[in-house]
């Protein structure tokens, strides 16, 4: 079966069913962090802020890697921490649904056949916020990624590629591909929720994005990633 871009209705139905099956204790936020009242919880470690403009999705994560080659900015906890700066326990389907609530539009994941097509979708601004010496600080998450060949920090926006849904050939159940861990990537995967809109190989011999160690907080630091569609530039006057 050909992969399908997940629809909002399908995702929210799945998210609602999974939420009803989870113990209530799992919804508790990390110790020490109190979300503002205006943030609406979408699930464990995940909030939606409807009061901002543009609307925002907030993902709670933790620093798990500070140096070396990268395939991910953010992965699902317990999957690909050896190649991701951050890991989160937030559910991938809930992240996808939350991005839709911000008004972001799904494009499509990378396509390799019959010809290469880079990922597409709404450009997403990602801001990292964390606590340091009793104060809250923030940074553009792109500053944590360096193009090793160019010697520069990442300047491209991630785009809302949207991952895919496929049918498991054995169980015949629908599977959301991002559940395998590919949440925000810097190497092209057909399963990525957010990906870069350029050709970026996942072949270890050709990886060219590395962790920008000096900009990344210490290992174990709790980080809130704030995701929002990048506002469109106003049209120039004739």
Secondary structure, DSSP 8 states (H G I E B T S, - for coil): ---B---HHHHHHHHHHHHHHS-GGGG---TT----TTEEEEETTEEEETTSSS-EEEEEEEE---SSB-SEEEEETTT-GGGEEEEE-S-HHHHHHHHHHTT--EEE--B-SSS-B--EE-EEEEEEEEEETTEEEEEEGGGGEEETTTTEE--S-EEE----EEE-TTT--EEEGGGGSEEEESS--TT-SEEESS-----GGG--EEE-GGGS--TT-EEEEEEEE---------
